[in-house]
Amino acid sequence: MKAVWSWLADYVDLSGVTPEELAERWTLAGLEVDGVERVGEGWDPDLIRVGAVRRVEQHPDADRLVLAWVDWGQDEPHRVVTGAPNLFPYLGQGELDPAPRIVFAREGAELVDPYADEPKTMKLKGRKVRGIMSDAMVCSEKELGMSEEHEGILVLDPDAPIGAPLREVLADAVIDLDLTANYAYAANMIGLARETAALLDRPFALPELALPPAAAGDAGFAVEIADPELCPRYTGRLIRGVSVGPSPFWMRRRLSLAGMRPISNAVDISNYVMLEWGEPLHAFDYDKLRARAQAAGADAPTITVRRAAPGERMTTLDGEERTLDEKMLLICDDGGPVAIAGVMGGAETEVSESTTSILLEAASFDFISVRRTSGRLKLHSESSWRFGRDV
C-alpha cells in the first residue's frame, strides 16, 4: 500500500508533521513502513516551472518537430523546439485559448535522461536543432522522474499557475507500507487518515458525497446469488451516457504515485475509489452484457454469482485464458463467466473507448475463497489483495 501525502491531507491536517515523522508514528502503532519517497525535491525552483503553450508552429526544416512559444510568467514567451506528439494537434491554431499548461525547463536544469539504459540525470544545455536555437524544454513525465511515460509531454491541470515552480505545484511524498493481513482497515486512504487523526489527536474529515437516487423503473439487469456462503452481498448499478476518455490530471497523478497505471476515466475512477475507501469495484460494459443476453434469448442480462464448473474456462483482462475448478467463485451472465470474483474481470465485457453504458459492481466475497483462487491461478491483483484480507 502506497500512501500519497497530498491525498492523505484531504482528510486530516498534516501541518507541522513530516512524512518521515508520520512514518515513525505509524510504525510504533503497528503499521509496518518500508520507506518514504520524496517526489520532486530535486526540481530546481528557478529552472523548472509551470508554463503555458501560447502558439505552436511547424519547424521550417523538420516535419517531426514543432516550435512552441511558452509563457512562463515573464514578459515574452520563450521559443522551444520539440517533437512532442501531443503538441501537433495545436499546429496552425494561432494563439491558444485556453493555453495548455505544461512543464517548462530552462538551460541548466537537472533532468532524467530518457534515453539512457540505466537511470541517470543530465544537465539541459542549449543547442541548435535543425538550425534553430533551443535552450529550454517542455518535459515528459520520464524526464521529470515521475514515471516511464515519454510518448508526449506532461500536460498539467488547466488551472496550474503559470510561472510557479513545479516543486510547489507537484512535489509530493509517498509512504510505502507493507501491511500484514490483520491491517485490512488501513489498506485505503480513509483508513490511514482515521489512524493518523487518532495518532495526532486531530480532526478527521470524510469527503462529502452526493449520490443521486437511481431512476425509478426497471434496473436493466437482475442479480442471482447462487452461493451466498462465498458471496453474501452483490450490488450493481447501471450508469448510462458514459463518455470514456482520459481522467483529469490530478486523478492520474494520484493513481501513478499510488503505483497504479492510469487507463481511462471509467477504469481510473473505480481504482481511485478502491484506493480511497478500500472497496474494490468492477465496471462491465453493459451493452456487451446486453448483447450476450439477447444472444441467449433474454431481454436483459442476469448476473449470477456461482462456483465454476470443473474445467470451465474464461479469458481474464490480462489476455490469459484461465482453467477454473469447482472451488472458484465466478461472476457470470447469460453467456457464461464475465469475472473471477474478487480477483479479475473478463476480457469479453471489458470497458473500452466505445463504451457508453457501464454496469458497476460492488460486492462482498469470502476472503479465504479469494485467497485460494488467486493463489491457485497465480493471479494477483489490487482487488484480490484487499478481498483476501477480508475487507
C-alpha positions in Angstrom: 0.0 0.0 0.0 1.4 3.3 -1.1 0.1 6.3 0.9 0.2 9.6 -1.1 0.9 12.5 1.3 -1.2 15.2 -0.6 -4.1 12.7 -0.8 -3.9 12.0 3.0 -4.0 15.7 3.7 -7.5 15.8 2.2 -8.9 14.1 5.3 -6.6 15.2 8.2 -4.4 18.2 8.9 -0.8 17.3 8.4 0.7 20.7 9.1 3.9 20.6 11.2 4.4 16.9 10.6 6.9 15.5 8.1 6.3 12.2 6.1 9.2 10.7 8.0 7.8 11.6 11.4 4.4 10.2 10.5 6.0 7.0 9.1 7.7 6.6 12.5 4.3 7.1 14.3 2.7 4.6 12.1 5.4 2.1 12.8 5.1 2.5 16.5 1.3 1.9 16.1 1.9 -1.4 14.3 1.8 -0.4 10.7 5.0 -1.6 9.0 6.6 1.1 6.8 9.0 0.1 4.1 10.2 3.6 3.3 9.4 7.2 2.3 10.0 8.5 -1.2 10.2 12.2 -1.8 8.9 13.1 -5.3 10.1 16.3 -6.9 12.5 17.5 -4.3 15.2 17.7 -7.0 13.3 20.1 -9.2 15.1 23.4 -9.3 12.5 26.1 -8.4 14.2 28.6 -10.7 14.7 26.4 -13.7 11.7 24.0 -13.7 8.4 25.8 -13.8 4.8 25.7 -14.9 4.4 27.0 -18.4 1.6 27.6 -20.9 1.9 26.9 -24.6 0.7 30.0 -26.4 1.4 29.1 -30.0 2.6 26.1 -32.0 4.1 26.3 -35.5 5.8 23.8 -37.8 9.6 23.7 -37.7 10.7 25.0 -41.1 13.2 22.2 -41.7 11.7 19.2 -39.9 8.3 17.5 -40.4 8.5 15.8 -37.0 9.5 19.0 -35.0 7.4 22.0 -34.0 8.2 25.4 -32.5 6.3 26.1 -29.2 6.1 29.5 -27.7 5.9 29.0 -23.9 4.6 31.6 -21.4 6.4 31.0 -18.1 5.4 34.2 -16.3 7.9 36.6 -17.9 7.4 39.5 -20.3 7.8 37.4 -23.5 7.1 33.8 -24.3 10.1 31.5 -24.8 10.5 29.5 -28.0 11.2 25.8 -27.7 12.0 23.2 -30.4 10.2 19.9 -29.6 8.9 16.7 -31.2 6.2 16.1 -28.6 3.4 14.4 -30.5 0.7 15.8 -28.2 1.5 19.3 -29.4 1.0 18.6 -33.1 -2.9 18.9 -32.8 -2.3 22.6 -31.9 -0.5 23.4 -35.2 -2.0 26.3 -37.2 -4.5 27.3 -34.4 -2.8 30.6 -33.7 -2.9 32.0 -30.2 -4.2 29.2 -28.0 -7.0 29.9 -25.5 -7.0 28.1 -23.2 -3.3 27.6 -23.3 -2.3 24.1 -22.3 -0.3 24.0 -19.1 3.0 22.1 -19.3 6.3 21.8 -17.6 9.0 24.3 -18.8 12.7 23.7 -18.0 15.4 26.2 -18.8 19.1 25.7 -19.6 21.0 24.3 -16.6 18.0 22.2 -15.2 18.8 18.7 -14.0 16.5 16.2 -15.7 16.3 12.4 -16.1 17.9 11.2 -19.4 15.0 9.4 -21.1 17.3 7.5 -23.5 19.8 6.1 -21.0 19.9 2.4 -20.5 20.2 2.9 -16.7 18.7 5.8 -14.7 20.9 8.9 -14.8 20.4 12.6 -14.9 21.5 15.1 -17.5 22.0 18.9 -17.4 20.0 20.7 -20.0 22.2 22.6 -22.5 21.2 24.9 -25.3 21.9 23.7 -28.8 20.7 24.2 -32.4 18.0 21.8 -33.5 17.8 21.7 -37.3 19.2 25.2 -37.5 17.1 26.8 -34.7 18.5 27.5 -31.3 16.7 25.8 -28.4 17.9 26.4 -24.9 14.8 25.2 -23.0 12.5 22.1 -22.9 8.9 21.1 -22.4 9.1 18.0 -20.3 7.7 14.5 -20.3 6.9 12.5 -17.1 10.1 10.4 -17.6 12.3 13.4 -17.9 11.0 14.6 -14.6 11.5 11.2 -12.9 7.7 10.8 -12.4 7.1 7.7 -14.4 8.4 5.8 -17.6 5.9 7.8 -19.8 7.8 9.5 -22.6 5.4 9.3 -25.5 4.4 13.0 -25.1 5.0 15.9 -22.7 3.2 16.2 -19.4 0.0 18.2 -19.6 -1.0 19.7 -16.2 -4.3 20.8 -14.8 -5.6 23.8 -16.8 -5.6 26.0 -13.6 -1.9 25.3 -12.8 -0.4 28.8 -12.0 1.8 30.0 -14.9 5.4 30.6 -13.8 5.1 28.8 -10.4 8.0 26.5 -9.5 6.9 23.0 -10.3 8.1 21.8 -6.9 5.5 24.0 -5.3 2.8 22.5 -7.5 3.6 18.8 -7.9 6.2 17.8 -5.3 4.8 15.1 -3.0 5.8 12.2 -0.8 4.8 8.5 -0.9 4.9 6.3 2.2 5.3 2.7 1.3 3.6 0.3 3.8 3.9 -3.5 4.0 0.6 -4.3 5.7 0.1 -7.6 7.3 -3.2 -9.4 6.8 -4.7 -8.1 10.1 -4.5 -4.5 8.9 -7.0 -4.5 6.1 -8.7 -1.4 7.5 -5.5 0.5 6.6 -5.4 -0.6 3.0 -7.0 2.6 1.9 -6.6 6.3 2.3 -9.7 6.8 4.5 -8.5 4.1 6.9 -5.0 5.6 7.1 -6.4 9.0 7.7 -8.5 7.7 10.6 -5.4 6.1 12.1 -3.4 9.4 11.5 -6.1 11.6 13.1 -6.1 9.3 16.2 -2.3 9.3 16.5 -2.0 13.1 16.0 -5.2 13.9 18.0 -6.5 15.9 15.1 -10.0 16.1 13.5 -10.8 13.6 10.7 -12.9 14.8 7.8 -14.7 12.5 5.4 -15.2 13.7 1.9 -18.7 14.9 1.1 -20.5 12.6 -1.3 -23.7 13.3 -3.1 -25.1 10.3 -5.0 -28.4 10.9 -6.9 -31.1 8.3 -6.4 -31.4 5.6 -9.0 -34.1 6.2 -11.6 -37.4 4.5 -10.9 -38.4 1.5 -13.0 -36.5 -1.4 -14.4 -32.9 -1.6 -13.2 -31.8 -3.0 -16.6 -30.5 -6.2 -15.1 -31.1 -8.9 -12.5 -28.9 -10.5 -9.9 -28.9 -14.0 -8.6 -26.5 -15.2 -5.8 -26.3 -19.0 -6.2 -23.6 -19.3 -3.4 -24.4 -16.9 -0.5 -21.7 -18.6 1.6 -19.0 -17.2 -0.7 -20.9 -14.0 -1.7 -23.2 -12.7 1.0 -24.0 -9.5 -1.0 -23.8 -8.4 -4.6 -24.9 -5.0 -5.8 -24.8 -3.3 -9.1 -25.9 0.0 -10.7 -26.4 0.9 -14.3 -24.7 4.1 -15.4 -25.8 5.4 -18.9 -24.4 8.3 -21.0 -20.8 7.5 -20.3 -18.0 9.1 -22.4 -14.8 7.2 -22.0 -11.6 9.3 -22.2 -8.6 10.4 -20.1 -9.1 11.1 -16.4 -8.3 14.6 -15.1 -4.6 15.2 -14.4 -5.0 15.2 -10.6 -6.5 11.8 -10.6 -3.9 10.3 -13.0 -1.2 11.9 -10.8 -2.5 10.3 -7.6 -3.0 6.9 -9.1 0.5 7.0 -10.5 2.0 7.9 -7.2 0.0 5.1 -5.6 1.6 2.6 -8.0 -1.3 2.2 -10.4 -1.2 2.9 -14.2 -4.0 5.3 -15.4 -6.0 3.8 -18.2 -9.3 5.8 -18.7 -11.8 7.7 -16.7 -14.1 4.7 -16.4 -11.4 2.4 -15.1 -9.5 5.0 -13.1 -12.4 6.1 -11.0 -13.1 2.5 -9.9 -9.4 2.2 -8.9 -9.5 5.6 -7.2 -12.5 4.6 -5.1 -10.8 1.4 -4.2 -7.7 3.2 -3.0 -9.7 5.8 -1.2 -12.3 3.6 0.5 -10.8 0.1 0.4 -13.7 -1.4 -1.6 -12.7 -3.0 -4.9 -15.2 -2.2 -7.7 -15.6 -3.6 -11.2 -17.0 -1.9 -14.3 -18.6 -4.0 -17.1 -19.6 -2.7 -20.5 -23.4 -3.0 -20.1 -24.0 -3.1 -23.9 -21.8 -6.2 -24.2 -23.7 -7.9 -21.4 -27.0 -7.0 -23.0 -25.8 -8.4 -26.4 -24.8 -11.6 -24.8 -28.1 -11.8 -23.0 -30.0 -11.3 -26.2 -27.9 -13.9 -28.0 -29.1 -16.3 -25.2 -32.7 -15.3 -25.8 -33.1 -12.9 -22.8 -34.1 -9.2 -23.0 -31.7 -8.0 -20.3 -28.7 -9.6 -18.6 -28.9 -11.6 -15.4 -25.8 -11.5 -13.2 -25.3 -14.9 -11.5 -22.7 -15.4 -8.8 -21.9 -19.1 -8.7 -19.0 -21.6 -8.5 -17.2 -22.7 -11.6 -17.8 -26.0 -13.3 -14.8 -28.3 -13.3 -12.6 -27.3 -16.2 -14.6 -24.2 -17.1 -12.6 -21.6 -18.9 -12.5 -17.8 -19.3 -10.1 -15.2 -20.6 -9.2 -12.5 -18.0 -8.4 -8.8 -18.6 -4.7 -9.6 -18.9 -5.5 -11.7 -22.0 -4.8 -15.1 -20.4 -7.2 -18.0 -20.7 -7.8 -19.5 -17.3 -8.8 -23.0 -16.4 -11.1 -23.0 -13.4 -12.2 -25.5 -10.8 -15.3 -26.0 -8.7 -13.9 -24.2 -5.6 -13.6 -20.9 -7.6 -16.3 -18.3 -7.5 -17.4 -16.6 -10.7 -19.5 -13.7 -11.8 -21.5 -14.9 -14.8 -24.1 -13.6 -17.2 -26.3 -15.3 -19.7 -23.3 -16.2 -21.9 -21.0 -17.6 -19.2 -18.3 -16.2 -16.9 -17.5 -12.5 -17.0 -15.2 -12.2 -14.0 -13.4 -14.2 -11.4 -15.0 -13.0 -8.1 -12.7 -10.6 -6.2 -9.7 -11.3 -8.5 -10.1 -10.0 -12.0 -12.7 -9.2 -14.7 -13.1 -10.9 -18.0 -11.9 -9.6 -21.4 -15.3 -10.2 -23.2 -17.1 -7.5 -21.2 -14.2 -5.1 -20.7 -14.8 -1.3 -20.8 -13.4 0.3 -23.9 -13.2 3.7 -25.7 -16.6 2.9 -27.3 -18.4 2.1 -24.0 -21.4 4.3 -23.4 -23.1 2.4 -20.5 -21.5 0.7 -17.5 -22.7 -1.8 -15.0 -20.8 -1.0 -11.9 -20.3 -3.9 -9.4 -19.7 -3.7 -5.6 -19.8 -6.9 -3.7 -18.6 -8.9 -0.6 -16.7 -12.1 -1.2 -15.4 -14.7 1.2 -11.7 -13.8 1.8 -10.5 -17.4 2.0 -12.1 -18.2 -1.3 -10.5 -15.2 -2.9 -7.1 -16.0 -1.5 -7.3 -19.7 -2.6 -8.4 -18.7 -6.1 -5.8 -16.0 -6.5 -3.1 -18.4 -5.3 -4.2 -21.4 -7.5 -4.3 -19.3 -10.6 -1.2 -17.3 -9.7 -3.3 -14.3 -10.5 -2.7 -11.4 -8.1 -4.4 -8.0 -8.3 -5.1 -5.0 -6.1 -8.6 -6.3 -5.8 -7.6 -9.8 -4.6 -5.0 -8.3 -2.2 -7.8 -6.4 -0.4 -10.6 -9.0 -0.6 -8.0 -11.6 0.6 -7.6 -9.5 3.7 -11.4 -9.7 4.4 -12.4 -6.1 3.5 
